[in-house]
Every structure is written in structure tokens, then in C-alpha cells.
């Protein structure tokens, strides 16, 4: 719950089935935000927006690609700003390769 304590009003939380809990949904609703989480049970309420859920999948696939770089996967940077800089470089490289640029 600490991760969403600063969730702004009107925000959307995208998560997978592992985060489908009534307590989490209550906290999100109290913050006037919206949860896009698929239900664990097939009979549960289906409040999922498939288009938005696909966007969550894009983010997960990006982090999977980023973890292919040893420096990102092992988190060998001691300072957060250095880790963020390395992640930005990986992001740029991933974006360039996705758009047909090779180097």
C-alpha cells in the first residue's frame, strides 16, 4: 500500500492478476483513482479495459528487454542517478532498434 500512497486523483493503476485484492481496490477508490486489474476468478466482476491492459504489457516487455543488459539486471550502480542514466541509455537503444536503426 505504500507504493500507492501518493497516487493522484483521477490516476489509473494498471496491474496484473496478482494485485487483484479487495483491500487494494478500496484504497484506490478512496483516492478517487481507477484500477485496471483483471479479476483472479473468471466469475469476478470484469472491469478490465483490454486496450489499457495491453499498454501495461508493453511496459512489462520493455523491462524484460532492459534486463537483458547486465548493468541493469544486476543493479551494479551505487547511485540512483547513475542507474537512471543507464536505464535511459538502454531505453534509447531499445527505441532505436525498434524503429529500424542498427549500430
N, C-alpha and C positions, 0 to 999 in steps of 0.2 A: 504494500500500500504506500510505502514511502516514495516509490518511483512516480506515482501519480498525484502526489500531494500538491504540486504546482500546475496541475492540468488546468488550462484556461477555460473560461466559459465558452461553450459552443465548439470545443475541440472534439476531435474524433479519435478514438482509440482503436487501432487495428491490432488484433491478436489472433492466435490460433486456438484450437480446442482446449489446450492445456490451461487456458486462462478463463474458461467458462465456469464462473462461480457466482452465486447469487450475491455474496458479500461484495465482490468487486463491481458487479453491475449496480448495486445500491450506491456505492461510493461515487461511481461515475455519474449516476443520475443526480446525486446531491450536488455535484459540482456543475450541474447543467451542461454536461458533455454527453457525447453519444458513443456507444460501444458497438463495434462491428466485429463480433466474435461468433463463430459458428457454434451451435449447440453440440454438446457431447452426445446427447441422446437423440436418435433420429425423430423421436416423437416430441422433442422440445420445441419451444417457440422459435420459428425461423425468422430472425430479424436481420439476417445477413444480406448485405448488398454485394452481389458477386463481382461487380466491376471494381468496387473499392477493395475487396479481398484480393483481387489479382494484383493491385498496387502493392499490397503487403508482401505478396510473393516476389515481386520484383526486388524489393528491399532485401528480402532473405537471400535471393540469388546473388545480389551484389556482395553481401557479406561472405557468402560462400566463395565467391571469386577472390575477394580480398584476402581471405585466409590462406589462399594458395601462395601468398608471399610470406616467406619465413619471418621477416621482421614484424609483420602484422600478427601472424598466428602466435608467435612466442612472446609478443609484447616486451621485447628486449630494451625498449626505450625507457629511461628512468623518469623523464619529464613528460607530463601530459601534452605539452605543446609540441614536443618532438614526435610523439606518437600521432598526434593530429596531423602534423605536417606529412608524415609518412603515409597516413591514410588518404590525405588529399592527393598525393602523388600517385598512389595506387588507383584512386578514383579517376584521375585524369587519364592514366594509361588504359584503364578498362573502358572508359568512354571513347577514347581514340580508336582502340581496337574494335569496338562495337560499331564504329562508323566507317570502317574500312581502311583506317590508317595503320600501316605496319612500320615497325622500326626494329 
